[in-house]
Amino acid sequence: MLPDGQEAQAVKNKAQRWVFEALTDIRARLPFALLGIDSDNGGEFINDHLYRYCKEEKISFTRARSSRKNDNCFIEQKNYSVVRRAVGYMRHDTMQELEILNELYRYLRLYSNFFQPVMKLLEKTRIGSKVRKKYDEAQTPYQRVLSSSEVSKEAKKQLRSKYRKLNPAELKRKIENLQSRLLQFAACKQKIRLKK
């Protein structure tokens, strides 16, 4: 985990330089070892630089099967539930929007990981034409990390300290404020495009 004040940055574009920089930044902040990367087939991930890095660091690297677009839902399963619900589908490509996204993601990461419980699918059973799914008890990612034996006591102590300082209502207000600012920039860009 990075000390307070140091946060990951939104990726400027899909250039492998920025994707690799973001990946190493994320890895430094994780309270546990990164065992694997599962990516789609984009060139920002499928490149020699990332492949060599994973091989050297003994990180498993898997990707979606080529020409199987239905695999992407497994690779990007949090894309809608976290990212798209927060920032939508608009193209945010200006430096001002990048700054807003960086700030938004900083609060969204905290809100999602500390206060948004999720259920994990334990098993799927087909009985005739019906599929019965069994889920575990809903927990936040924070709670799952605390219950993991793979995470060090020091990392858990740092997470508990961070959790005590957080206010979910305040985080939500900051997220909504930044979402409004992002929408305002998008609306201004749309007006400019329509005038041309």
C-alpha positions in Angstrom: 0.0 0.0 0.0 1.2 3.5 -0.8 1.3 6.0 2.1 -1.6 8.4 2.4 -1.6 11.0 -0.3 -0.1 8.8 -3.0 -2.8 7.4 -5.3 -3.0 5.7 -8.6 -3.6 7.8 -11.6 -6.2 7.3 -14.3 -4.6 6.0 -17.5 -4.1 8.8 -20.0 -4.6 6.5 -23.0 -4.1 2.9 -24.0 -0.4 3.2 -24.7 1.5 0.4 -23.1 3.7 2.9 -21.1 0.7 4.2 -19.2 -1.0 0.9 -18.7 2.3 -0.6 -17.4 2.8 2.4 -15.1 -0.7 2.0 -13.7 -0.3 -1.7 -13.2 2.9 -1.3 -11.2 1.3 1.4 -9.1 -1.7 -0.8 -8.4 0.6 -3.7 -7.4 2.4 -1.5 -5.0 -0.8 -0.6 -3.2 -2.2 -4.1 -2.9 -2.2 -5.5 0.7 -1.4 -8.9 -0.7 0.8 -10.5 -3.4 -0.4 -10.1 -7.0 -0.7 -13.7 -8.3 -2.2 -13.2 -11.7 -3.4 -10.8 -14.4 -6.4 -11.6 -16.5 -6.8 -9.2 -19.4 -8.8 -8.8 -22.6 -7.0 -9.0 -26.0 -6.2 -5.3 -26.3 -2.7 -4.3 -27.4 -2.3 -2.3 -24.2 -2.1 -5.7 -22.4 -1.0 -8.1 -25.0 2.6 -6.9 -25.5 6.1 -8.2 -25.0 6.9 -5.7 -22.2 4.0 -6.8 -20.0 4.6 -10.5 -20.8 8.3 -10.3 -19.8 7.4 -8.4 -16.6 4.9 -11.1 -15.6 7.4 -13.9 -16.4 10.2 -12.2 -14.4 7.9 -11.5 -11.4 6.3 -15.0 -11.6 2.8 -13.5 -12.1 0.3 -15.7 -14.0 -0.9 -13.9 -17.2 -4.1 -15.1 -18.9 -6.2 -13.4 -21.5 -9.6 -13.8 -23.1 -9.7 -16.3 -26.0 -9.2 -14.5 -29.3 -12.4 -14.0 -31.4 -14.5 -14.9 -28.4 -16.1 -11.5 -27.4 -18.3 -13.2 -24.8 -15.1 -13.9 -22.7 -14.8 -10.1 -21.9 -17.7 -10.2 -19.4 -15.5 -12.4 -17.2 -12.4 -10.2 -17.6 -14.2 -6.9 -17.1 -16.9 -8.0 -14.6 -16.4 -4.9 -12.4 -16.3 -2.5 -15.3 -20.0 -1.8 -15.3 -20.8 -2.2 -11.6 -18.1 0.2 -10.5 -16.5 2.2 -13.3 -19.4 2.7 -15.8 -21.9 3.4 -13.1 -19.6 6.1 -11.8 -18.4 7.8 -15.0 -20.7 6.6 -17.7 -19.8 5.8 -21.3 -18.7 9.3 -22.4 -15.2 9.9 -23.7 -13.2 11.9 -21.1 -10.1 12.9 -22.9 -9.0 16.4 -21.8 -6.5 17.1 -19.0 -9.2 18.7 -16.9 -11.3 15.5 -17.1 -8.3 13.4 -16.3 -7.7 15.4 -13.2 -11.3 15.0 -12.1 -11.2 11.3 -12.9 -8.1 10.9 -10.8 -9.8 12.5 -7.8 -13.0 10.6 -8.4 -11.2 7.3 -8.6 -9.4 8.0 -5.3 -12.7 8.4 -3.5 -14.5 5.7 -5.5 -11.8 3.2 -4.6 -12.2 3.8 -0.9 -16.0 3.8 -1.1 -16.2 0.6 -3.1 -13.6 -1.3 -1.2 -14.5 -0.3 2.3 -18.3 0.2 2.1 -19.8 -1.8 -0.8 -20.5 -5.4 0.0 -20.5 -8.0 -2.7 -21.5 -11.6 -2.9 -19.3 -14.2 -4.5 -20.7 -17.1 -6.5 -19.9 -20.3 -4.7 -21.5 -22.8 -7.0 -23.9 -23.2 -10.0 -26.1 -26.2 -10.3 -28.2 -27.0 -13.4 -31.5 -28.9 -12.6 -33.2 -29.5 -15.9 -33.6 -26.1 -17.6 -33.1 -24.1 -14.3 -29.8 -23.0 -13.0 -29.6 -22.7 -9.2 -26.8 -20.4 -7.9 -25.4 -20.4 -4.4 -23.6 -17.3 -3.1 -21.6 -16.6 0.0 -22.5 -14.0 2.6 -22.1 -10.4 1.3 -18.9 -8.8 2.4 -16.9 -5.7 1.5 -13.5 -6.3 -0.2 -12.1 -4.8 3.1 -13.8 -7.5 5.1 -12.5 -10.2 2.8 -8.9 -9.0 3.1 -9.2 -8.9 6.9 -10.4 -12.5 7.0 -7.6 -13.7 4.6 -4.6 -15.6 6.1 -2.6 -14.4 3.0 -2.5 -10.8 4.2 0.1 -9.7 6.8 -0.9 -8.4 10.2 0.8 -5.1 9.4 -1.2 -4.6 6.2 -4.4 -5.4 8.2 -3.4 -2.9 10.8 -2.9 -0.2 8.2 -6.3 -1.0 6.6 -8.1 -0.9 10.0 -6.5 2.5 10.7 -7.6 3.8 7.3 -11.1 2.4 7.8 -11.6 4.3 11.1 -10.8 7.6 9.4 -13.3 7.1 6.6 -16.8 8.6 6.5 -19.0 6.9 3.8 -21.5 9.8 3.6 -18.7 12.2 3.0 -17.1 10.0 0.4 -20.4 9.7 -1.4 -20.9 13.5 -1.4 -17.4 13.9 -2.9 -18.0 11.3 -5.5 -21.3 12.9 -6.6 -19.8 16.3 -6.7 -17.0 15.1 -9.0 -19.5 13.2 -11.2 -21.4 16.5 -11.6 -18.2 18.3 -12.6 -17.4 15.5 -15.1 -20.8 15.8 -16.7 -20.4 19.6 -17.0 -17.2 19.2 -18.9 -18.8 16.6 -21.1 -21.8 18.9 -21.8 -19.5 21.8 -22.7 -17.5 19.6 -25.1 -20.8 18.5 -26.7 -21.9 22.1 -27.2 -18.6 22.9 -28.9 -18.9 19.9 -31.2 -22.4 20.9 -32.2 -21.3 24.4 -33.1 -18.7 23.1 -35.5 
